[in-house]
Amino acid sequence: MNASSLWWLLAVPLLWLGLRWFERANLYFPNRHLEADPGALGLPFEDLLLTAADGATVHAWFVPLRPQSPAVVFCHGNAGNISHRLDKLMALRRAGASVLLFDYRGYGRSSGRPDELGTYLDAEAAYRWLAEQKKTPAGRIVIHGESLGGAVALELALRRRPAGLILESAFTSVVEMCRHVFPFLPAELIVRFRYDSLAKIPRLSCPVLVMHSPEDDVVPYSMGRRLYDAAPGPKTFLELKGGHNEGFLDTGPAYEQAIAGFLASLPGR
C-alpha cells in the first residue's frame, strides 16, 4: 500500500466522523441546567421521570389546570430545556390547557444523547404517561411543537392520533434547513437526521394550527406556509409577529386567542 492509498484510508472515516459531529452540533443545543420550575411561578406540578421504549429516562413536568381541560404535550425546540419554556407554559394555561413539558434525551435531567429516533421515543413516553397514567382520552390531548419540536410533534401525531396538532415556527425538513443555512454543502449526502415534516404532513388525520412569522430569523416563513398548504385539514394558519424565539410574545393576545379558539374547536370539546 502506497502513501496515497494510506492517506485516503485514514481520511475517509475521519471525514465521515467530522460530518456526523458537524450535523449533531448544528442540530441539537442541549442545556443540562434547570433554571427554575413551575413552582417558582406558584403553580402546582408533578415532577416526573418517565421511561422511553428503549430505556432512556425522560424528565417531565405536568402542570394541571382543570380536570376536564385539554392537555397539551409540549415538544420544545432544539436549544435549552423545559425550564426555558415557562413563559410558553403560562401562555398555554391562559389559553385553557393543562400542560405536559418534557425534555428530550440529553436535555435537562433526561438521560442519553439526542438523535431523531430518540426524540420520537421521548415524545411517545410523555404521551403514553398522559394517556395511561392520567387516563386522558385522545379527544382531550393536543400535541404542540415549536421549531425542531414541530417535527417531533408531527411524528407523534401520526403515531398516536390526538385531538389536534399545533406547529409553531416549524421547518419542512432538516435537509431544506441545511440548504438554507449552508447552501454550499451537499445536504442530501450529509444529513442523517431528516425530520422530514413536509413529506409526512399529508398523512395527518387531525386538525392542525400552523403558526409562523414573516420576520422569523431562523426558519423561513415560506416553510411554515408550505407545511400549512400540504396539510390535509381541517387547518388554521396564524401569522405571528417578531423573530423565531420571541414570536409568541410579540404577537400578543392574538397568540393565546388563536390557541384557545383552536382548542375549543376540536371535535372532542
ZAKOL-643627 format. One line per 2 residues: number of its first residue (from 0); their letters; for each residue x, y, z of N, C-alpha, C. Coordinates in Angstrom, 1 decimal. Each point is the difference from the previous one (the first is absolute). Layout:
BEGIN
NUM = A = X,Y,Z,X,Y,Z,X,Y,Z | ...
***
This chain:
BEGIN
0 = MN = 0.9,-1.2,0.0,-0.9,1.2,0.0,0.9,1.2,0.0 | -0.3,0.9,-1.0,0.9,1.2,0.0,-0.6,1.1,0.9
2 = AS = 0.8,1.1,0.1,-0.4,1.1,1.0,-1.3,0.6,-0.4 | -0.3,0.2,-1.3,-1.2,0.6,-0.4,-1.2,-0.8,0.4
4 = SL = 0.1,-1.4,-0.2,-1.2,-0.8,0.4,-0.2,0.0,1.5 | 1.1,0.0,0.7,-0.1,0.0,1.5,-0.6,1.3,0.5
6 = WW = 0.3,1.1,-0.7,-0.6,1.3,0.4,-1.5,0.0,-0.2 | -0.5,-0.5,-1.2,-1.4,-0.1,-0.2,-0.7,-1.0,1.0
8 = LL = 0.7,-1.1,0.3,-0.6,-0.9,1.0,-0.2,0.6,1.3 | 0.8,1.0,0.4,-0.1,0.7,1.3,-1.0,1.2,-0.2
10 = AV = 0.0,0.6,-1.1,-0.7,1.3,-0.2,-1.5,-0.3,-0.1 | -0.4,-1.1,-0.7,-1.5,-0.2,-0.2,-0.7,-0.2,1.4
12 = PL = 0.4,-0.9,0.9,-0.7,-0.1,1.2,0.1,1.3,0.9 | 1.1,0.7,-0.1,0.1,1.3,0.7,-1.0,1.0,-0.5
14 = LW = -0.2,0.0,-1.3,-0.9,0.9,-0.6,-1.4,-0.3,0.4 | -0.3,-1.3,0.0,-1.4,-0.5,0.4,-0.3,0.4,1.4
16 = LG = 1.0,-0.2,0.9,-0.2,0.3,1.4,-0.2,1.5,0.2 | 0.8,0.8,-0.8,-0.1,1.4,0.0,-1.4,0.5,-0.4
18 = LR = -0.5,-0.6,-1.1,-1.4,0.4,-0.4,-1.0,-0.3,1.0 | 0.1,-1.2,0.6,-1.0,-0.4,1.1,0.1,1.0,1.1
20 = WF = 1.2,0.4,0.5,0.1,0.9,1.0,-0.6,1.4,-0.4 | 0.3,0.4,-1.2,-0.5,1.3,-0.5,-1.5,0.0,0.0
22 = ER = -0.6,-1.1,-0.5,-1.5,0.0,0.0,-0.6,0.1,1.4 | 0.5,-0.8,0.9,-0.6,-0.1,1.3,0.3,1.4,0.7
24 = AN = 1.2,0.6,-0.2,0.3,1.2,0.7,-0.9,1.2,-0.5 | -0.5,-0.1,-1.2,-0.8,1.0,-0.6,-1.5,-0.2,0.2
26 = LY = -0.3,-1.2,0.5,-1.5,-0.3,0.1,-0.4,0.0,1.4 | 0.8,-0.4,1.0,-0.4,-0.1,1.4,0.9,0.9,0.8
28 = FP = -0.7,0.8,0.9,0.7,0.9,0.9,-0.5,-0.3,1.4 | 0.2,-1.1,0.6,-0.6,-0.3,1.3,0.7,0.7,1.2
30 = NR = -0.8,0.3,1.0,0.5,0.6,1.2,-0.5,-0.8,1.2 | 1.0,-0.4,0.8,-0.3,-0.9,1.1,-0.6,0.8,1.3
32 = HL = 0.3,1.2,0.1,-0.3,0.8,1.2,-1.5,0.5,0.0 | -0.8,-0.4,1.0,-1.3,0.5,0.1,0.0,1.2,0.8
34 = EA = -0.5,1.1,-0.6,0.1,1.3,0.6,-1.2,0.3,1.0 | -1.1,-0.7,-0.2,-1.2,0.2,0.8,-0.9,-1.1,-0.2
36 = DP = -1.1,-0.1,0.7,-1.1,-0.9,-0.3,-1.3,0.7,0.2 | -1.1,-0.7,-0.4,-1.3,0.7,0.1,-0.4,0.4,1.5
38 = GA = 0.6,-0.6,1.0,-0.2,0.5,1.3,0.5,1.4,0.3 | 1.0,0.4,-0.8,0.4,1.4,0.1,-1.0,1.0,-0.4
40 = LG = -1.0,-0.5,-0.8,-1.1,0.9,-0.4,-1.2,-0.2,0.8 | 0.1,-0.8,1.1,-1.1,-0.3,0.9,-1.0,-1.0,-0.5
42 = LP = 0.5,-0.9,-1.0,-0.9,-1.0,-0.6,0.3,-1.3,0.6 | -1.0,-0.8,0.4,0.2,-1.4,0.4,0.3,-0.8,-1.2
44 = FE = 0.9,-0.9,0.1,0.4,-0.9,-1.1,0.5,-1.3,0.5 | 0.1,-1.0,-0.9,0.5,-1.3,0.2,1.4,-0.1,-0.6
46 = DL = 1.0,-0.3,0.7,1.4,-0.2,-0.5,0.2,-1.5,-0.4 | 0.2,-0.3,-1.2,-0.1,-1.3,-0.5,1.3,-0.5,-0.6
48 = LL = 0.3,-1.3,0.1,1.1,-0.7,-0.7,-0.7,-1.1,-0.7 | -0.1,0.1,-1.3,-0.7,-1.0,-0.8,1.1,-0.9,-0.7
50 = TA = -0.5,-1.1,-0.5,0.9,-0.9,-0.7,-0.4,-0.2,-1.5 | 0.9,0.4,-0.9,-0.3,-0.2,-1.4,0.1,-1.5,-0.4
52 = AD = -0.5,-0.4,-1.2,0.0,-1.4,-0.4,1.3,-0.6,0.0 | 1.1,0.8,-0.2,1.3,-0.6,-0.1,0.8,0.1,1.3
54 = GA = -0.8,0.4,1.1,0.6,0.0,1.3,0.6,1.4,0.5 | 0.0,1.0,-0.9,0.5,1.3,0.4,-1.0,0.6,1.0
56 = TV = 0.6,0.8,0.9,-0.8,0.7,1.0,-0.4,1.4,-0.5 | -1.2,0.3,0.1,-0.6,1.3,-0.6,-0.5,0.8,1.2
58 = HA = 0.6,1.2,0.2,-0.5,0.8,1.1,-1.1,0.9,-0.5 | -1.1,0.2,0.8,-1.1,0.7,-0.4,-0.7,0.7,1.1
60 = WF = -0.8,1.1,-0.3,-0.8,0.6,1.0,-1.5,0.0,-0.5 | -0.9,-0.4,0.8,-1.4,0.1,-0.3,-0.6,1.1,0.8
62 = VP = -0.6,1.0,-0.6,-0.6,1.1,0.6,-1.5,0.0,-0.3 | -0.8,-0.4,1.0,-1.5,-0.1,-0.3,-0.7,1.3,0.0
64 = LR = -1.1,0.1,-0.7,-0.8,1.2,0.1,-1.3,-0.4,0.7 | -0.9,-0.6,-0.8,-1.3,-0.5,0.5,-0.1,-1.5,-0.4
66 = PQ = -0.8,-0.8,0.8,-0.1,-1.4,-0.3,-0.4,-0.3,-1.5 | -0.9,0.8,-0.6,-0.5,-0.3,-1.3,0.6,0.9,-1.1
68 = SP = 1.1,0.7,0.3,0.6,0.9,-0.9,0.8,-0.8,-1.1 | 0.2,0.6,-1.2,0.9,-0.7,-0.9,1.4,-0.1,0.6
70 = AV = 0.7,-1.0,-0.4,1.4,-0.2,0.5,0.9,0.1,-1.2 | 1.0,0.9,0.1,0.9,0.2,-1.1,1.3,-0.7,0.4
72 = VF = 0.5,-0.9,-0.9,1.3,-0.5,0.0,0.9,0.9,-0.7 | 1.0,0.7,0.7,0.8,1.0,-0.7,1.3,-0.5,-0.3
74 = CH = 0.4,0.1,-1.3,1.3,-0.5,-0.6,0.8,1.3,-0.3 | 1.0,0.3,0.8,0.7,1.2,-0.1,1.0,0.0,-1.2
76 = GN = 0.7,1.1,-0.2,0.9,0.2,-1.1,1.4,-0.7,0.4 | 1.0,0.3,-0.9,1.3,-0.7,0.1,0.9,0.5,1.1
78 = AG = -0.3,1.1,0.6,1.0,0.6,1.0,-0.7,0.1,1.4 | 0.9,0.0,1.0,-0.4,0.2,1.4,-0.7,-1.3,0.6
80 = NI = -1.0,0.2,0.7,-0.8,-1.1,0.6,-1.3,0.5,0.5 | -0.8,-0.8,0.7,-1.3,0.4,0.3,-0.1,1.2,1.0
82 = SH = 1.1,0.2,0.7,0.0,1.2,1.0,0.0,1.3,-0.8 | 0.4,0.0,-1.3,0.0,1.2,-0.8,-1.4,0.2,-0.7
84 = RL = -1.0,-0.8,0.3,-1.3,0.1,-0.7,-1.1,0.3,1.0 | 0.3,0.7,1.1,-1.0,0.3,1.0,-0.9,1.1,-0.5
86 = DK = 0.5,0.9,-0.9,-0.9,1.0,-0.6,-1.0,-0.6,-0.9 | 0.5,-1.0,-0.7,-0.9,-0.8,-0.9,-1.0,-0.8,0.8
88 = LM = 0.4,-0.5,1.1,-0.9,-0.7,0.9,-1.2,0.9,0.4 | 0.4,1.2,0.4,-1.0,0.9,0.5,-1.0,0.4,-1.1
90 = AL = 0.5,0.2,-1.2,-0.8,0.3,-1.1,-1.0,-1.1,-0.3 | 0.4,-1.3,0.1,-0.9,-1.1,-0.3,-1.0,-0.1,1.1
92 = RR = 0.4,0.2,1.2,-1.0,0.0,1.1,-1.1,1.1,-0.2 | 0.5,1.2,-0.4,-1.0,1.0,-0.2,-0.9,-0.3,-1.1
94 = AG = 0.4,-0.8,-1.0,-0.8,-0.5,-1.1,-0.9,-1.1,0.4 | 0.1,-0.5,1.2,-0.9,-1.0,0.5,0.4,-1.4,0.1
96 = AS = 1.3,-0.2,0.0,0.5,-1.4,0.0,0.9,-0.4,1.2 | -0.1,-1.3,0.4,1.0,-0.6,0.8,1.2,-0.2,-0.9
98 = VL = 1.2,-0.1,0.6,1.2,-0.1,-0.9,0.9,-1.1,0.6 | 0.5,-0.8,-0.9,1.1,-1.0,0.3,1.2,0.4,-0.8
100 = LF = 1.0,0.5,0.7,1.3,0.4,-0.6,1.0,-1.1,0.3 | 0.8,-0.4,-1.0,1.0,-1.0,0.1,1.2,0.4,-0.7
102 = DY = 1.2,-0.6,0.5,1.3,0.3,-0.6,0.4,-1.3,-0.9 | 0.5,0.3,-1.1,0.6,-1.1,-0.8,1.2,-0.6,0.7
104 = RG = 0.4,-1.1,-0.4,1.2,-0.6,0.6,1.2,0.9,-0.3 | 0.8,0.1,1.1,1.2,0.9,-0.1,-0.3,1.5,0.4
106 = YG = -1.3,0.3,0.2,-0.4,1.3,0.5,-0.5,-0.1,1.4 | 0.4,1.1,0.8,-0.5,0.1,1.4,0.4,-1.3,0.7
108 = RS = -1.0,-0.6,0.7,0.3,-1.2,0.8,-0.3,-1.3,-0.7 | -0.3,0.1,-1.3,-0.2,-1.2,-0.8,1.4,-0.7,-0.4
110 = SG = 0.0,-1.3,0.0,1.2,-0.7,-0.2,0.3,-0.1,-1.5 | 1.3,-0.4,-0.3,0.3,-0.3,-1.4,0.5,1.1,-0.9
112 = RP = -0.1,-0.2,-1.3,0.5,1.0,-1.0,-1.1,0.1,-1.1 | -0.3,1.2,-0.4,-1.1,0.1,-0.9,0.3,-0.5,-1.5
114 = DE = -1.0,-0.6,-0.6,0.0,-0.3,-1.4,-1.4,0.0,-0.5 | -0.3,-0.2,-1.3,-1.3,0.1,-0.5,-0.9,-1.1,0.6
116 = LG = 0.3,-1.2,-0.1,-0.8,-1.1,0.6,-0.2,0.2,1.5 | 1.0,0.4,0.7,-0.1,0.2,1.4,-1.0,1.1,0.4
118 = TY = 0.0,1.1,-0.7,-0.9,1.0,0.3,-1.5,-0.4,-0.2 | -0.2,-0.9,-1.0,-1.3,-0.5,-0.3,-0.4,-0.9,1.2
120 = LD = 0.9,-0.9,0.5,-0.3,-0.9,1.1,-0.3,0.8,1.3 | 0.8,1.1,0.2,-0.2,0.8,1.2,-1.4,0.7,0.0
122 = AE = -0.5,0.5,-1.2,-1.3,0.5,-0.1,-1.1,-1.0,0.2 | 0.2,-1.2,-0.5,-0.9,-1.1,0.2,-0.1,-0.3,1.5
124 = AA = 1.1,0.0,0.7,0.0,-0.3,1.5,-0.9,1.0,0.7 | 0.1,1.3,-0.4,-0.8,1.1,0.6,-1.5,-0.3,-0.3
126 = YR = -0.3,-0.2,-1.3,-1.4,-0.3,-0.3,-0.6,-1.2,0.7 | 0.8,-1.0,0.0,-0.4,-1.3,0.7,-0.3,0.2,1.5
128 = WL = 0.8,0.8,0.6,-0.3,0.3,1.5,-1.3,0.8,0.1 | -0.2,0.9,-0.9,-1.3,0.8,0.1,-1.2,-0.9,-0.2
130 = AE = 0.1,-0.8,-1.0,-1.1,-0.9,-0.4,-0.2,-1.1,1.0 | 1.0,-0.6,0.5,-0.1,-1.2,0.8,0.0,0.3,1.5
132 = QK = 0.8,0.9,0.4,0.1,0.2,1.5,-1.1,1.1,0.4 | -0.2,1.0,-0.9,-1.0,1.0,0.3,-1.4,-0.4,-0.6
134 = KT = 0.0,-1.0,-0.8,-1.3,-0.5,-0.6,-0.6,1.2,-0.8 | 0.8,0.7,-0.7,-0.5,1.1,-0.8,-0.4,-0.5,-1.4
136 = PA = -1.2,0.1,-0.4,-0.4,-0.5,-1.3,0.6,0.8,-1.1 | 0.2,-0.7,-1.2,0.6,0.7,-1.1,-0.7,1.2,-0.4
138 = GR = -1.4,0.0,0.2,-0.8,1.2,-0.4,0.4,1.2,0.8 | 0.8,-0.1,1.1,0.3,1.2,0.7,1.5,0.3,0.0
140 = IV = 0.8,-0.8,-0.8,1.4,0.2,-0.1,0.4,0.7,-1.3 | 0.8,1.1,0.1,0.5,0.8,-1.1,1.5,0.0,0.1
142 = IH = 0.6,-0.2,-1.1,1.5,0.0,-0.1,0.4,1.3,-0.6 | 1.0,0.7,0.7,0.5,1.3,-0.5,1.5,-0.1,-0.1
144 = GE = 0.5,0.4,-1.2,1.4,0.0,-0.2,0.5,1.3,-0.5 | 1.1,0.5,0.5,0.6,1.2,-0.4,1.4,-0.3,-0.7
146 = SL = 0.2,0.5,-1.2,1.3,-0.1,-0.7,0.3,-1.5,-0.3 | 1.1,-0.5,0.5,0.3,-1.4,-0.1,-1.1,-0.8,0.6
148 = GG = -0.6,0.4,1.1,-1.0,-0.7,0.6,-1.3,-0.1,-0.9 | -0.1,0.8,-1.0,-1.1,-0.2,-0.9,0.1,-1.3,-0.8
150 = AV = 1.3,-0.4,-0.3,0.2,-1.3,-0.7,-0.3,-1.1,0.9 | 0.4,0.1,1.3,-0.3,-1.0,1.0,-1.5,-0.1,0.3
152 = AL = -0.6,1.1,0.1,-1.5,0.0,0.2,-0.7,-0.6,-1.1 | 0.4,0.3,-1.2,-0.7,-0.6,-1.2,0.1,-1.5,0.0
154 = EL = 1.2,-0.5,0.2,0.2,-1.5,0.0,-0.8,-0.6,1.1 | -0.1,0.6,1.2,-0.8,-0.5,1.1,-1.5,0.0,-0.4
156 = AL = -0.4,1.1,-0.7,-1.4,0.0,-0.4,-0.4,-1.1,-1.0 | 1.0,-0.3,-0.9,-0.2,-1.1,-0.9,-0.1,-1.4,0.7
158 = RR = 0.8,-0.1,1.1,0.0,-1.3,0.7,-1.2,-0.2,0.9 | -0.5,1.1,0.6,-1.0,0.0,1.1,-1.3,0.5,-0.3
160 = RP = -0.2,0.8,-1.1,-1.3,0.6,-0.3,-0.7,0.7,1.1 | 0.6,1.2,0.4,-0.6,0.8,1.0,-1.2,0.8,-0.5
162 = AG = -0.5,0.8,0.9,-1.2,0.9,-0.4,0.5,1.1,-1.0 | 1.2,0.5,0.2,0.5,1.0,-0.9,1.5,0.2,0.1
164 = LI = 0.6,0.8,-0.9,1.4,0.2,-0.1,0.2,1.5,-0.2 | 1.0,0.5,0.7,0.4,1.4,-0.2,1.5,0.0,-0.4
166 = LE = 0.3,0.6,-1.2,1.3,0.2,-0.5,0.4,1.5,0.1 | 1.0,0.3,0.8,0.4,1.4,0.2,1.5,0.2,-0.6
168 = SA = 0.1,0.8,-1.0,1.4,0.3,-0.5,0.7,-1.2,-0.4 | -0.7,-1.0,-0.6,0.6,-1.3,-0.4,0.6,0.1,-1.4
170 = FT = 1.0,-0.9,-0.2,0.6,-0.1,-1.3,-0.5,-1.2,-0.8 | 0.2,0.1,-1.3,-0.4,-1.1,-0.9,0.8,-1.3,0.2
172 = SV = 1.3,0.2,0.1,0.9,-1.2,0.2,1.4,0.5,0.3 | 0.8,-0.8,0.6,1.4,0.4,0.3,0.8,0.2,-1.3
174 = VE = -0.3,-0.8,-1.0,0.7,0.1,-1.3,-0.2,1.4,-0.5 | -1.3,0.5,0.0,-0.2,1.3,-0.5,0.5,1.1,0.9
176 = MC = 0.1,-0.2,1.3,0.6,0.9,0.9,1.5,0.1,-0.3 | 0.6,-1.1,-0.3,1.4,-0.1,-0.3,0.3,0.8,-1.2
178 = RH = -0.8,-0.2,-1.0,0.2,0.8,-1.3,-0.2,1.5,0.3 | -0.9,0.3,0.9,-0.2,1.5,0.3,1.2,0.6,0.7
180 = VF = 0.5,-0.7,1.0,1.1,0.5,0.8,1.3,-0.2,-0.6 | 0.2,-1.2,-0.6,1.3,-0.3,-0.6,-0.2,-0.4,-1.5
182 = PF = -0.2,1.0,-0.8,-0.4,-0.3,-1.4,1.2,-0.6,-0.8 | 1.2,0.1,0.5,1.2,-0.6,-0.6,0.2,-1.4,0.3
184 = LP = -0.8,-0.6,0.9,0.2,-1.4,0.4,-1.0,-0.9,-0.8 | 0.4,-1.3,-0.3,-0.9,-1.0,-0.6,-0.9,-0.6,1.0
186 = AE = -1.1,0.7,0.3,-0.9,-0.3,1.1,-0.5,-1.4,-0.1 | -0.4,-0.5,-1.1,-0.6,-1.3,-0.2,1.0,-1.1,0.4
188 = LI = 1.3,0.3,-0.2,1.0,-1.0,0.3,0.5,0.0,1.5 | -0.1,1.1,0.6,0.6,0.0,1.4,-1.0,0.0,1.1
190 = VR = -1.3,0.2,-0.3,-1.0,0.1,1.1,-0.5,-1.4,0.3 | 0.1,-0.4,1.2,-0.4,-1.3,0.5,-1.4,0.1,0.7
192 = FR = -0.1,1.0,0.8,-1.3,0.2,0.8,-0.9,0.9,-0.9 | -1.0,-0.6,-0.6,-0.8,0.7,-1.1,-1.1,0.9,0.6
194 = YD = -0.7,-0.5,1.0,-1.2,0.7,0.5,-0.8,0.6,-1.2 | -0.4,-0.9,-0.9,-0.6,0.5,-1.3,-1.5,0.2,0.2
196 = SL = -0.4,1.1,0.6,-1.4,0.3,0.3,-0.8,0.2,-1.3 | 0.6,0.6,-1.0,-0.8,0.3,-1.2,-0.5,-1.3,-0.7
198 = AK = 0.9,-1.0,0.1,-0.4,-1.3,-0.6,-1.1,-0.7,0.8 | 0.0,0.3,1.3,-0.9,-0.7,1.0,-1.4,0.6,0.1
200 = IP = 0.0,1.3,-0.1,-1.2,0.7,0.4,-1.3,-0.3,-0.8 | 0.1,-0.4,-1.3,-1.2,-0.4,-0.7,-0.7,-1.2,0.6
202 = RL = 0.7,-0.8,0.9,-0.6,-1.1,0.6,-0.7,0.3,1.4 | 0.0,1.3,0.3,-0.6,0.5,1.3,-1.5,-0.2,0.0
204 = SC = -0.6,-0.5,1.1,-1.4,-0.3,0.0,-0.7,0.8,1.1 | 0.6,1.0,0.6,-0.6,0.8,1.0,0.1,1.5,-0.4
206 = PV = -0.8,0.9,0.5,0.1,1.4,-0.2,1.3,0.5,0.3 | 0.5,1.0,-0.7,1.3,0.6,0.3,-0.1,1.5,0.0
208 = LV = 0.7,0.7,0.9,0.2,1.4,0.0,1.5,0.3,-0.3 | 0.3,0.7,-1.0,1.4,0.3,-0.4,0.2,1.5,0.3
210 = MH = 1.1,0.3,0.7,0.3,1.4,0.3,1.4,0.3,-0.4 | 0.2,1.1,-0.7,1.3,0.4,-0.4,0.1,1.5,-0.3
212 = SP = 1.2,0.6,0.2,0.1,1.4,-0.2,0.8,0.3,-1.3 | -0.4,1.0,-0.8,0.8,0.4,-1.1,1.3,0.6,0.4
214 = ED = 0.2,0.4,1.2,1.2,0.5,0.5,0.9,-1.0,0.7 | -0.4,-1.3,-0.1,0.8,-1.1,0.6,1.5,0.1,-0.5
216 = DV = 0.9,0.1,0.9,1.4,0.1,-0.4,0.8,-1.3,0.0 | -0.7,-1.1,0.2,0.6,-1.3,0.1,-0.6,-0.9,-1.1
218 = VP = -1.3,-0.2,0.1,-0.7,-0.9,-0.9,-0.8,0.9,-1.0 | 0.2,-0.1,-1.3,-0.7,0.8,-0.9,-1.5,-0.1,0.1
220 = YS = -0.7,1.1,-0.1,-1.4,0.1,0.0,-0.6,-1.0,-1.1 | 0.7,0.0,-1.1,-0.5,-0.9,-1.1,-0.2,-1.4,0.4
222 = MG = 0.8,-0.5,1.0,-0.1,-1.4,0.4,-1.3,-0.2,0.8 | -0.3,0.9,0.8,-1.3,-0.1,0.7,-1.2,0.0,-0.9
224 = RR = 0.1,0.9,-1.1,-1.1,0.0,-1.0,-0.1,-1.3,-0.7 | 1.2,-0.6,-0.4,0.0,-1.2,-0.7,-0.6,-1.2,0.8
226 = LY = 0.3,0.0,1.3,-0.5,-1.0,0.9,-1.6,0.1,0.0 | -0.4,1.3,0.2,-1.4,0.2,0.0,-0.7,-0.4,-1.3
228 = DA = 0.6,0.3,-1.1,-0.6,-0.3,-1.3,-0.1,-1.5,-0.2 | 1.0,-0.8,0.5,0.1,-1.4,-0.1,-0.9,-0.8,0.9
230 = AP = -0.5,0.7,1.1,-0.8,-0.7,1.0,-1.4,-0.2,-0.6 | -0.6,-1.2,0.3,-1.3,-0.3,-0.7,-1.2,0.8,0.6
232 = GP = 0.1,0.4,1.3,-1.1,0.7,0.6,-0.8,-0.9,0.9 | -0.8,0.6,0.8,-0.3,1.4,0.3,1.3,0.7,0.4
234 = KT = 0.2,1.2,-0.4,1.2,0.7,0.3,-0.2,1.5,0.1 | 0.8,0.6,0.9,0.0,1.5,0.2,1.4,0.5,0.0
236 = FL = 0.1,1.2,-0.5,1.4,0.7,0.0,-0.1,1.3,0.8 | 1.0,0.2,0.9,0.1,1.3,0.7,1.4,0.6,-0.4
238 = EL = -0.1,1.2,-0.5,1.3,0.7,-0.3,0.5,0.7,1.3 | 1.1,-0.5,0.4,0.6,0.6,1.2,0.8,1.3,-0.3
240 = KG = 0.4,0.7,1.0,0.9,1.1,-0.2,1.3,-0.2,0.7 | 1.0,0.7,-0.4,1.3,-0.1,0.7,0.9,-1.2,-0.5
242 = GH = 1.1,-0.2,0.8,1.0,-1.0,-0.4,-0.4,-1.4,0.4 | 0.9,-0.9,-0.3,-0.2,-1.4,0.2,-0.3,-0.4,1.5
244 = NE = 0.7,0.6,0.9,-0.2,-0.4,1.4,-0.9,0.9,0.8 | -0.3,1.2,-0.6,-0.9,1.0,0.8,-1.4,0.1,-0.7
246 = GF = -0.2,-0.7,-1.0,-1.3,0.2,-0.8,-1.2,-0.1,0.9 | 0.0,-1.0,0.9,-1.3,-0.2,0.8,-0.2,1.2,0.9
248 = LD = 1.1,0.7,0.5,-0.1,1.1,0.8,-0.4,1.3,-0.8 | 0.7,0.2,-1.1,-0.2,1.1,-0.9,-1.4,0.0,-0.6
250 = TG = -0.6,-1.1,-0.2,-1.3,-0.1,-0.6,-1.1,0.4,1.0 | 0.3,-0.1,1.3,-0.9,0.5,1.0,-1.2,-0.9,0.2
252 = PA = -1.2,0.6,0.4,-1.2,-0.8,0.3,-0.4,-0.9,-1.1 | 0.3,0.4,-1.3,-0.5,-0.8,-1.1,0.6,-1.4,0.0
254 = YE = 1.2,-0.2,0.6,0.6,-1.3,0.1,-0.9,-0.9,0.9 | -0.3,0.5,1.2,-0.8,-0.9,0.9,-1.4,-0.1,-0.5
256 = QA = -0.5,1.0,-0.6,-1.4,-0.1,-0.5,-0.1,-1.0,-1.1 | 1.0,-0.1,-0.9,0.0,-1.0,-1.0,0.0,-1.4,0.5
258 = IA = 0.9,-0.2,1.0,0.1,-1.3,0.7,-1.3,-0.4,0.7 | -0.6,1.0,0.7,-1.2,-0.3,0.7,-1.2,-0.3,-1.0
260 = GF = 0.0,0.7,-1.1,-1.0,-0.2,-1.0,0.2,-1.4,-0.6 | 1.2,-0.4,-0.2,0.3,-1.3,-0.6,-0.4,-1.1,0.9
262 = LA = 0.3,0.1,1.3,-0.3,-1.0,1.0,-1.5,-0.1,0.1 | -0.7,1.1,0.0,-1.5,0.0,0.1,-0.7,-0.6,-1.2
264 = SL = 0.7,0.0,-1.2,-0.6,-0.5,-1.2,0.2,-1.5,-0.3 | 0.8,-0.6,0.9,0.3,-1.4,-0.3,-1.2,-0.9,0.2
266 = PG = -0.1,-1.1,-0.7,-1.2,-0.8,0.0,-0.3,-0.5,1.4 | 1.0,-0.3,0.8,-0.3,-0.6,1.4,-0.4,1.0,1.0
268 = R = 0.0,1.3,-0.3,-0.3,1.0,1.0,-1.5,0.3,0.0
***
